[in-house]
Amino acid sequence: MSTQKATFAAGCFWGVEAAFGAIPGVKSTAVGYEGGALERPSYQDVCTDQTGHAEVVELEFEPTEVSYEQLLDAFFHLHDPTTLNRQGPDWGTQYRSAIFFHSPEQEAQARAKIEQLATEGRFRPKRIVTKVEPAQTFWRAEEYHQRYLEKRGLSTCHI
């Protein structure tokens, strides 16, 4: 088996990590920060909304068990891709909707999925604001953020 990486930003990473971790074929998850300029950002740095990082979930998945398209479907189901820099009560660029692709195939699939959803009108009258960007340096978040909900016996943090 040869795993692949996928990286998604869909608001606060705690619930997103738990949801992706429950998908059969997802072998591991880690929460962290991606897409900004500061080297080795901390949670406190990212929360200033000045670093340019998004809260992300990086996962390893087995493509013979779960396809990247299935992961994209989960991503668009997990959050509101029409709200710019906001998910629920959380706001700031760190909560933006973004897909950080690891290959040209992932980029093509992500763009095609956004086009498909727009054509279907799934989020009409709003438009999808999800950014599709090349994967950059993934900065792993502090250990207390890893599997945060699981450590506390919770399954979700959504309102």
Buried (B, 14 or more C-beta within 10 A) or exposed (E): EEBBBBBBBBBBBBBBBBBBBEBEBBBEBBBBBBBBEBEEBEBEBBBEEBBBBBBBBBBBBBBEBBEBEBBBEBBBEBBBBBBEBBBBEEBBBBBBBBBBBBBEEBBEBBEEBBEEBEEEEEBEEEEBBBBBBEBBEBBEBEEEBBBBBEEEEEEEBBE
